[in-house]
Amino acid sequence: MKGVQFLVAFVLLALASKFFSASDPGPLQDFYVAINDTKDGVFVNGTFCKDPKLATAEDFFLPGLNVPGNTSNQVGSMVTPANVQQIPGLNTLGISLFRIDYAPYGGLNPPHTYPRATEILVVVEGTLSVSFVTSNTDNRLFNKVLYPGDVFIFPKGMIHFQFNIGSTNAVAFATLSSQNPGVITIANAVFGSDPAINLDVFAKAFELDQNIVKQLQSRFWWDNN
């Protein structure tokens, strides 16, 4: 009798697991074009969507990625996005694109992470040193120097960066496995949070004097606000 009860319980558990793990492998129609007007839209995957019959070619189009970004800033780089905010037709398609421009002699795309996407980067101009760091406890650094035509992968969630080691402008294009990958720039998030993180936390975590922490927070808080 106990054997029968165990078998029944096992079958029910298996069926329940299958039921709760079931999901659609992808969109159930051709596209869900995002719109800002909620009056006639349907909420799908974080945005409101228009009636597919009202979609046009403009919903899937973005000009201007041939235009260099302005790198006249503290880090010497500029990221130009092409995600669901710029291309409404990307909604539910799970992909986005970025152009990244780097100033000569040290243009930096600072250490950052994408919580929702893996990145594949291709260099089209210049020479970049690119790196990512694995999770604790290894914290292993993977580094590679890239030239035009070279491709590099940054796994999802890994802290990574790119640094222009050449004497000319550099340009790269990055594709990410999310329509809206999110980005956490490490220094801005840590030292530029609003409100600021307690000084004692940083003093202990980074083994820094509190006055140094205050200086860092004042600089990054100003940058972020």
N, C-alpha and C positions, 0 to 999 in steps of 0.2 A: 504493500500500500504506500509506504514511504517512497518507494522507487517511482510509482506512478505520479505522486504529488510533485516529486522533484522534476520529472519530465515535463509535466504540465507547466510548472513554474518557469522552467528553462525556455519552453516554447513561447510563453507569454512575454518573457523578458526579451527574447530575440525579436518578436514582432514589434514590441514597444520601441526597441532600439532602432529598428528599421524605420518605424513611423516618425520618430522624433528627429532622425538624421536626414530625412528626405528633404530635398530642396530643388528648386528649378535650376538647371544648369546655366541658364542665361535668360535674356529677355524673351517674353512670349509674343512680342510683335517686333517689327523691323527696327523701330526706334521710338524713343520717348524724348522729344525735344523739350528742353527746359525753358520755362518762361517765368517772368517776374510777377505777372498779373495772376492772382490766385482766383479770380472770379469764375473763370471757365475751365481752370486747370484741374488735373488729378495729381495728387502727391505721390511721387515714385522715386525712391532711392535718394531722398534728401532734397529734391526740388519739385516744383509744380511743372506739369507737362501740358503741352498744347495738344489739341486734336491732331493726330497724324495727317489727316486730310488737309490741314492748314499749313503743314511744313513746306518750306521752300529750300532751294539750294543754298541760300544765304545762311540758313541754320547750321550748315556743315562747313562753313568757309571762314577763314581768317587770313587777311593779308598782312604783310609787313614784317615777317620774320627775316627778311633780307636786310632790314635796317639795323645797324649796329646799336647796341645799348650804350647808354652814357656811363662810363666807368670812372667819372670824376667824383669819387667818394672815398671814404676812409679805407675801405677794403680793396678798392680798385677792380670791382666787378659789377656786372648787372645781369640779373636773371629776367628774361622776358617770357612770361607763361603763355601757354596755349592749352588751357584746361577747360572744364565745363563752364567756368565763369566767362570765358572768351568765346567758346564755341558751344552753343546750347545743344547741338546735335550729339555731343559726346556723352550726354547723360545716359547712364546704364551700360555704356560700352567698355568701361574699365581701362581706359588708356588716356594719357595726356603727354604733352610735349613741351620742352623748354629750350629756348636759346640762351646761352650763357656767354657773355663777353668778358674778357680779362685784359686789364691794362698791362703794358710791358713791364718787365722788371718787378715782378712780385704781385700782380693782380691775383686776388685770392677770393674763391668762393668758400667762406669760412666753414669750420666744422659744423655739420648739421645732420639731421636724420629725418627720414620720411617714415612716419609710423604706419602708413597704409600702402606702401609701394616698394617694389624693387626698381632700381634704375639701371638703364643701359646707356652709356655715354659714348658718343663718337666725336673725335676731334676733326675739325675741318680746316683750322688754321692754327699755326703756332705750336708751342711745345709746353705740355702740361705735366706736372708731377701730381699724381692722383693717389689717394690712400683711403682705406677704411680700417676700422678697428673692430675686432671681434668682441663678443660679450665676456663678462667676468666668468671664470677667473683668469683666463688666458690673456685677454686684452692684447691679442696679437695684431700687429700692424702689417697690412698688405699694401705695398707701395709699388708703383710702376710709372715710368716716364713714357708719355704718349706723344706721338707725332701725327700729322694729318693722315686720316684714314684708319687710325687705331681705335679700337673699341675696348671699353672696360665696364665691368658689372659691379654695382654696389648692392649687396643683398638687403632685403627689406629690414628696416629698423637699425642697421648698422650706422654708427657715426662715421661720416666721410667728408672729404674736402678735395678741392683742386687748387693748384698753385701754379701760376705762370712763371716758368723758369727761363723763358726766352726774352730776347730783346725787342720783340715785335708784339703787336696785339695777338691775342689768341681767341678762337671761337670754337665752341662745342655745342652740340645738340644732344639733349637727353630725353629719352622716352621712359615714362613711368607707368607701372601696371595699375593705375587707378585714375579715374576721371578727376579726382580731387585728393591727391596724395597727402596733403598737409605737409607742413615743414616746421621743424623745431631747430632754430639756430641756437646752438648750445650756449654761447656767451650771452646772447640777448635774453634767452629764457632764464638762465641762472642769475645773472647780475641785473637784468632789466625787468624783472617781474613787477607787477603792480597790484597790490602793494609790495614793497620790498621784502625779501626773505630776511628773517632775523639774523643780525650780525654774528651772534654766537654760533649759529649753524655753520656759516662759512668759515669763521675763524678756526673752528675745530675740524671741519671737513677738509679744508685746503691748507691747514696749518699756516694761516696768515694772520698778521696783525690786523686788528679791527679797523685801523685807520686806512690800511691798504684796501680792505673790503669796501669801506665807505667811498673811496676814490673810484673803484671799479663800478660800484652801484650807481654813483652819480653820473658817470660817463654813459653807461649803457641804458640807464633809466631815461636820460635825456634823448638818446638815440631812438628809443622805442616810443617816446611820447611826443 
